[in-house]
Amino acid sequence: MEKDGPDPTIKYLQGKFAEYYKGHEPDWPPRFGAREWAFFLWDGKGMLRHTAFLSQAKLMQFLGSSGPRHVYYSSAYYQKPAAQTMGQKGWLGADLIFDIDADHIKGAENLTYRQMLDKVKEEIIKLVDEYLLRDLAFDEKDLELVFSGGRGYHVHVRDPRVWELDSHERKEVVDYIMATDLNTEELFDKKPVAVGGSKEHPKTYFKYILPDSREGGWRGRFSNSIKKYVTILEKMEKKDAIKELEQGEGIGEKMAIKIYGILFDKRPNGPRGVDTLRERNIVELFDEEKTRNAFTKLVIDKTKGYAGEADAPVTKDVNRLIRLPGSLHGKSSLRVIPLSLDDVAAFDPLVDAVVFGDEPMKVVLKKDLKFDIKGQAYDLKAGEAELPQHAAIFLMARGEATIKDG
């Protein structure tokens, strides 16, 4: 027989979240009064949005009384943020947002939660260092890096130059990072070496040379990446290297064998292709268009990695809602934490984002679980268990445990 009244686990979590907000003020975004605010409560009725607050104290009062499961604010600034339709709000501009999440990691289903978080952290550092700071030349003071409280990180770009970018212009930024429609011919320096064809249809033949790997942008990144990639191939057994090459789009076994031979086969009268590549930035496989294009695309795909998979719909959305730093993530109970670029490498979300205490409490686990939190590893069987409060709340928020009655 079902019990009447609210679910005791949900009631408990709401109470703990409300308690947290009564004692912890979030990190307020600039231009507070021009933002739309949105919330998921614990009633399962969907998002409560199109709200605005005249003061931070009013919002704190709401958070402390309702203990919402999720708290969001708009990346956009509006004349009337509480208007009930987007057209009535009066859009004034928006921050540029990047969302890097574990969803795009290949093989994420085989990783533990900690392994996913570690992988995403590597890629957010890459996104910031290589693309936003180096290539796009944003100033570090205009970037805010945030652990989402769940499975990823956000980057807020608050450079005034981005505020009025429209959706198409924001997508162009993502396209650059993802190397979408990158003109691969521009990645090389072309040196004419011969003229052929007929008198009516002359043809110039070129030698394709890699630019200096210290050059900025995709040219330098690509040059450096090819040298790193061929070093990886060189250390492999031949059969494994050929299988690796076959991962490239348009590279079958025949082309993979050809590429391997050009790079690594010993020659009686000259250096191997890989040695010429390292010493002179030249390798013969670049001179044949089909092979050059296929290998170039493979290296670009390897280079951009996960940082190149920045969530395009998030970045191009000029009305995006994003998690409030300092709030709690309702599916993990972890704190959404703003980070400096100096701090992110040492940041451990399963320690540093834990906010609840160590008091013991009893829960019922829905299944066998292995996890770690706050420096403690757990290997638990389904059924009743007594855990520190922070571990119990973590599991309840994730839907993997319920509170033990009585």
C-alpha positions as CSV (number, residue, x, y, z in Angstrom):
1,M,0.0,0.0,0.0
2,E,1.4,3.4,-1.0
3,K,2.0,6.0,1.7
4,D,0.2,9.3,1.6
5,G,2.1,12.6,1.5
6,P,5.3,13.6,-0.1
7,D,8.1,11.2,-0.8
8,P,10.3,11.2,2.3
9,T,13.6,11.1,0.3
10,I,12.5,14.1,-1.8
11,K,11.3,15.9,1.3
12,Y,14.6,15.3,3.0
13,L,16.6,16.5,0.1
14,Q,14.6,19.7,-0.3
15,G,15.1,20.4,3.4
16,K,18.8,20.0,3.1
17,F,19.1,22.1,0.0
18,A,17.0,24.9,1.7
19,E,19.2,24.6,4.8
20,Y,22.3,25.0,2.6
21,Y,20.9,28.2,0.9
22,K,20.1,29.8,4.2
23,G,23.8,29.7,5.1
24,H,25.5,30.1,1.8
25,E,25.3,33.0,-0.6
26,P,25.8,32.1,-4.3
27,D,28.3,33.8,-6.6
28,W,26.2,36.5,-8.2
29,P,26.7,37.2,-11.9
30,P,27.3,40.8,-13.1
31,R,24.3,42.8,-14.2
32,F,22.2,40.8,-11.7
33,G,18.9,42.7,-12.3
34,A,19.0,42.3,-16.1
35,R,19.0,38.5,-15.9
36,E,16.1,36.0,-16.2
37,W,16.1,33.4,-13.4
38,A,14.8,29.8,-13.6
39,F,14.4,26.9,-11.3
40,F,13.5,23.2,-11.1
41,L,11.7,22.6,-7.8
42,W,11.3,19.1,-6.2
43,D,7.6,18.7,-7.3
44,G,8.5,17.3,-10.7
45,K,6.3,19.9,-12.5
46,G,8.9,21.2,-14.8
47,M,10.9,24.4,-15.0
48,L,9.8,27.6,-13.3
49,R,11.1,30.4,-15.4
50,H,10.6,34.0,-16.7
51,T,11.3,35.3,-13.2
52,A,13.4,38.3,-12.1
53,F,14.5,39.6,-8.7
54,L,14.9,43.3,-7.7
55,S,17.6,42.4,-5.2
56,Q,19.9,39.5,-4.2
57,A,18.3,39.4,-0.8
58,K,14.9,38.6,-2.4
59,L,16.5,35.8,-4.4
60,M,18.2,34.5,-1.2
61,Q,14.9,34.5,0.6
62,F,13.3,32.4,-2.3
63,L,16.2,29.9,-2.3
64,G,16.1,29.5,1.5
65,S,12.4,28.9,1.6
66,S,12.0,26.6,-1.5
67,G,15.4,24.8,-1.6
68,P,15.2,24.3,-5.4
69,R,16.7,21.3,-7.0
70,H,18.4,23.4,-9.8
71,V,19.1,27.1,-10.1
72,Y,19.7,28.8,-13.5
73,Y,20.1,32.4,-14.8
74,S,20.2,33.7,-18.3
75,S,23.4,34.3,-20.2
76,A,21.5,37.2,-21.8
77,Y,20.7,40.6,-20.4
78,Y,17.2,42.0,-20.9
79,Q,15.2,45.2,-20.4
80,K,12.4,43.2,-18.9
81,P,13.8,39.8,-17.8
82,A,10.5,38.8,-16.1
83,A,8.4,39.2,-19.3
84,Q,6.6,35.9,-20.2
85,T,7.7,35.7,-23.8
86,M,11.2,36.1,-25.3
87,G,10.0,38.7,-27.7
88,Q,8.8,40.9,-24.8
89,K,12.0,40.8,-22.8
90,G,14.0,43.2,-24.9
91,W,17.3,41.4,-25.5
92,L,20.4,43.6,-24.8
93,G,23.2,41.2,-25.3
94,A,24.6,38.0,-23.8
95,D,27.7,36.4,-22.4
96,L,29.4,33.7,-24.6
97,I,29.0,30.3,-22.9
98,F,30.8,27.0,-23.5
99,D,29.6,23.8,-22.0
100,I,31.9,20.8,-21.9
101,D,30.2,17.7,-20.7
102,A,31.0,14.0,-20.5
103,D,28.2,13.2,-22.9
104,H,30.6,13.6,-25.9
105,I,33.4,11.5,-24.5
106,K,33.9,8.4,-26.6
107,G,33.5,5.3,-24.3
108,A,32.1,7.4,-21.4
109,E,29.8,4.5,-20.6
110,N,32.8,2.5,-19.6
111,L,34.3,5.2,-17.3
112,T,33.6,5.7,-13.6
113,Y,32.2,9.0,-12.6
114,R,35.6,10.1,-11.3
115,Q,37.2,9.1,-14.6
116,M,34.7,11.1,-16.6
117,L,35.3,14.1,-14.4
118,D,39.1,13.8,-14.8
119,K,38.8,13.5,-18.6
120,V,36.5,16.5,-18.9
121,K,38.8,18.6,-16.8
122,E,41.7,17.9,-19.1
123,E,39.6,19.0,-22.0
124,I,38.3,22.2,-20.4
125,I,41.8,23.3,-19.7
126,K,42.7,22.6,-23.3
127,L,39.7,24.6,-24.5
128,V,40.6,27.6,-22.4
129,D,44.4,27.5,-22.9
130,E,44.6,26.6,-26.6
131,Y,41.5,28.1,-28.1
132,L,40.1,30.9,-25.9
133,L,43.3,32.5,-24.6
134,R,45.8,31.7,-27.3
135,D,43.8,31.5,-30.6
136,L,40.9,33.9,-29.8
137,A,43.0,36.1,-27.6
138,F,40.4,36.6,-24.8
139,D,41.8,38.1,-21.6
140,E,41.8,35.8,-18.6
141,K,40.0,38.4,-16.5
142,D,37.0,38.1,-18.9
143,L,36.7,34.3,-18.4
144,E,34.9,32.5,-15.6
145,L,35.5,28.8,-15.4
146,V,32.8,26.8,-13.5
147,F,32.4,23.2,-12.4
148,S,28.8,22.4,-13.3
149,G,28.2,20.2,-10.2
150,G,27.4,17.3,-12.5
151,R,29.5,15.9,-15.3
152,G,31.3,18.8,-16.8
153,Y,32.4,22.4,-16.8
154,H,31.2,25.8,-18.2
155,V,33.2,28.7,-19.4
156,H,31.5,32.2,-19.3
157,V,33.1,34.7,-21.6
158,R,32.2,38.2,-20.5
159,D,34.3,40.3,-22.9
160,P,32.1,43.2,-24.0
161,R,33.0,42.4,-27.6
162,V,30.9,39.2,-27.5
163,W,27.8,40.6,-26.0
164,E,26.1,41.6,-29.2
165,L,27.1,38.6,-31.3
166,D,24.1,36.9,-32.9
167,S,23.5,33.2,-33.0
168,H,25.3,32.7,-36.4
169,E,28.4,34.6,-35.2
170,R,28.5,32.5,-32.0
171,K,28.3,29.4,-34.1
172,E,31.3,30.5,-36.1
173,V,33.3,30.6,-32.9
174,V,32.3,27.0,-32.2
175,D,33.0,26.0,-35.9
176,Y,36.6,27.3,-35.5
177,I,37.2,25.3,-32.3
178,M,35.7,22.2,-33.8
179,A,37.6,22.7,-37.1
180,T,34.3,22.6,-39.0
181,D,34.7,23.4,-42.7
182,L,38.4,24.2,-42.0
183,N,40.2,24.9,-45.3
184,T,42.9,22.3,-45.0
185,E,44.9,23.7,-47.9
186,E,45.6,26.8,-45.8
187,L,47.3,24.6,-43.2
188,F,50.3,24.2,-45.5
189,D,52.9,26.4,-47.2
190,K,52.9,25.5,-50.9
191,K,56.2,25.7,-52.8
192,P,56.0,25.3,-56.7
193,V,58.5,22.6,-57.8
194,A,57.6,21.9,-61.4
195,V,55.3,22.8,-64.3
196,G,53.6,20.2,-66.5
197,G,50.5,19.6,-68.5
198,S,50.1,20.9,-72.0
199,K,50.6,24.3,-73.5
200,E,46.8,24.9,-73.5
201,H,46.4,23.5,-70.0
202,P,49.6,24.1,-68.0
203,K,49.7,22.7,-64.5
204,T,51.9,23.7,-61.6
205,Y,53.1,21.0,-59.2
206,F,53.6,22.0,-55.5
207,K,55.5,20.7,-52.6
208,Y,53.4,20.9,-49.4
209,I,55.4,22.1,-46.4
210,L,54.2,22.3,-42.8
211,P,54.4,25.7,-41.2
212,D,56.4,26.3,-38.0
213,S,54.8,24.4,-35.2
214,R,55.1,27.6,-33.0
215,E,52.8,29.5,-35.4
216,G,49.5,30.5,-33.9
217,G,46.1,29.1,-34.7
218,W,45.3,25.9,-36.6
219,R,48.4,26.0,-38.7
220,G,50.8,25.7,-35.8
221,R,48.5,23.3,-34.0
222,F,48.2,21.1,-37.0
223,S,52.0,21.1,-37.7
224,N,52.7,20.2,-34.1
225,S,50.0,17.5,-34.0
226,I,51.3,15.7,-37.1
227,K,54.7,15.4,-35.5
228,K,53.2,14.0,-32.3
229,Y,50.9,11.7,-34.1
230,V,53.6,10.1,-36.3
231,T,55.7,9.6,-33.1
232,I,52.8,7.6,-31.7
233,L,52.5,5.6,-34.9
234,E,56.2,5.0,-35.0
235,K,56.2,3.3,-31.5
236,M,53.4,0.9,-32.6
237,E,53.8,-2.5,-34.2
238,K,53.3,-2.1,-37.9
239,K,50.0,-4.0,-38.0
240,D,48.7,-1.9,-35.1
241,A,49.8,1.4,-36.7
242,I,48.0,0.4,-39.9
243,K,44.8,-0.4,-38.0
244,E,45.1,3.0,-36.3
245,L,45.4,4.7,-39.6
246,E,42.4,2.9,-40.9
247,Q,40.3,4.8,-38.4
248,G,40.6,7.9,-40.6
249,E,37.6,8.7,-42.8
250,G,38.4,7.6,-46.4
251,I,41.5,5.6,-45.3
252,G,41.1,1.9,-46.2
253,E,43.7,-0.8,-45.7
254,K,45.5,0.0,-49.0
255,M,45.9,3.7,-48.2
256,A,46.9,3.0,-44.6
257,I,49.7,0.7,-45.8
258,K,50.8,3.3,-48.3
259,I,50.9,6.0,-45.6
260,Y,52.8,3.8,-43.3
261,G,55.3,2.9,-46.0
262,I,55.9,6.6,-46.9
263,L,56.5,7.5,-43.3
264,F,58.5,4.6,-41.9
265,D,60.0,2.3,-44.6
266,K,63.8,2.5,-44.8
267,R,65.2,3.7,-48.0
268,P,68.6,2.9,-49.6
269,N,69.4,6.4,-50.8
270,G,67.8,8.8,-48.3
271,P,66.1,9.3,-45.0
272,R,62.7,7.9,-44.1
273,G,59.7,10.1,-44.7
274,V,59.2,10.6,-40.9
275,D,62.8,11.9,-40.6
276,T,62.3,14.4,-43.5
277,L,59.0,15.5,-41.8
278,R,60.8,16.2,-38.5
279,E,63.9,17.8,-40.1
280,R,62.4,19.8,-43.0
281,N,58.6,19.8,-42.4
282,I,58.2,17.9,-45.7
283,V,56.7,14.5,-46.3
284,E,55.8,12.9,-49.6
285,L,52.3,11.8,-48.7
286,F,51.2,15.5,-48.7
287,D,51.9,15.9,-52.4
288,E,49.1,13.5,-53.5
289,E,45.7,15.2,-52.9
290,K,43.6,12.2,-51.9
291,T,46.1,10.9,-49.4
292,R,47.0,14.3,-48.1
293,N,43.3,15.2,-47.5
294,A,42.5,11.9,-45.7
295,F,45.6,12.0,-43.5
296,T,45.1,15.7,-42.7
297,K,41.5,15.1,-41.6
298,L,42.6,12.2,-39.4
299,V,45.2,14.3,-37.6
300,I,42.7,17.2,-37.2
301,D,40.2,14.8,-35.6
302,K,42.8,13.5,-33.3
303,T,44.0,17.0,-32.5
304,K,40.7,18.7,-31.6
305,G,39.8,15.9,-29.2
306,Y,36.9,16.6,-26.8
307,A,37.7,20.3,-26.5
308,G,36.7,20.5,-30.1
309,E,33.3,19.1,-29.2
310,A,32.1,22.2,-27.4
311,D,28.3,22.0,-27.2
312,A,27.4,24.1,-30.2
313,P,23.7,24.6,-29.3
314,V,24.7,26.0,-25.9
315,T,27.3,28.4,-27.3
316,K,25.1,29.8,-30.2
317,D,22.1,30.2,-28.0
318,V,21.7,34.0,-27.2
319,N,19.1,33.3,-24.5
320,R,20.8,30.4,-22.8
321,L,20.0,29.5,-19.2
322,I,23.1,28.4,-17.3
323,R,23.7,27.0,-13.7
324,L,24.3,29.6,-11.0
325,P,27.8,29.3,-9.4
326,G,27.4,28.6,-5.7
327,S,24.2,26.7,-6.2
328,L,23.7,22.9,-5.8
329,H,23.3,20.4,-8.6
330,G,20.1,18.5,-7.8
331,K,21.3,15.3,-9.4
332,S,24.5,15.1,-7.4
333,S,24.2,17.5,-4.4
334,L,27.6,18.8,-5.4
335,R,28.3,22.6,-5.4
336,V,28.5,24.5,-8.7
337,I,32.0,26.0,-8.2
338,P,33.7,28.9,-10.0
339,L,37.4,28.3,-10.4
340,S,40.4,30.4,-11.4
341,L,42.6,29.0,-14.2
342,D,45.4,28.5,-11.6
343,D,43.1,26.4,-9.4
344,V,41.4,24.1,-11.9
345,A,44.3,21.6,-12.3
346,A,44.3,20.7,-8.6
347,F,40.5,20.9,-8.2
348,D,38.9,17.6,-7.1
349,P,35.1,17.9,-7.5
350,L,34.4,14.8,-5.4
351,V,36.2,16.5,-2.5
352,D,36.1,20.2,-3.1
353,A,32.5,20.4,-4.2
354,V,31.0,18.3,-1.3
355,V,29.1,20.5,1.0
356,F,27.2,18.2,3.4
357,G,28.5,16.8,6.7
358,D,29.8,13.5,8.0
359,E,26.9,12.6,10.4
360,P,25.9,8.9,9.9
361,M,22.5,8.2,8.4
362,K,20.7,5.1,7.1
363,V,19.7,4.7,3.5
364,V,18.4,1.9,1.2
365,L,20.6,1.3,-1.9
366,K,18.7,0.4,-5.0
367,K,21.6,-1.6,-6.5
368,D,25.2,-2.6,-5.9
369,L,27.4,0.5,-6.0
370,K,31.1,1.4,-6.3
371,F,32.0,5.1,-6.0
372,D,34.2,7.4,-4.1
373,I,33.5,10.7,-2.5
374,K,35.4,13.0,0.0
375,G,38.4,10.8,-0.2
376,Q,36.6,7.5,0.7
377,A,36.0,4.6,-1.7
378,Y,32.8,2.6,-1.3
379,D,31.9,-0.9,-2.5
380,L,28.3,-1.5,-1.4
381,K,25.6,-4.1,-1.9
382,A,22.0,-3.3,-2.6
383,G,19.9,-2.9,0.6
384,E,20.3,-1.0,3.8
385,A,23.5,0.9,4.6
386,E,24.7,3.5,7.0
387,L,26.8,6.2,5.4
388,P,28.1,9.7,6.2
389,Q,25.5,12.3,5.4
390,H,27.4,13.6,2.4
391,A,27.6,10.2,0.7
392,A,24.0,9.4,1.5
393,I,22.8,12.7,0.0
394,F,25.0,12.2,-3.0
395,L,23.4,8.8,-3.7
396,M,19.8,10.0,-3.0
397,A,20.2,13.0,-5.4
398,R,21.5,10.6,-8.1
399,G,18.4,8.4,-7.5
400,E,20.5,5.4,-6.4
401,A,19.2,5.4,-2.8
402,T,16.3,6.3,-0.6
403,I,16.1,7.5,3.0
404,K,15.6,4.7,5.6
405,D,12.3,5.3,7.4
406,G,12.3,4.9,11.2
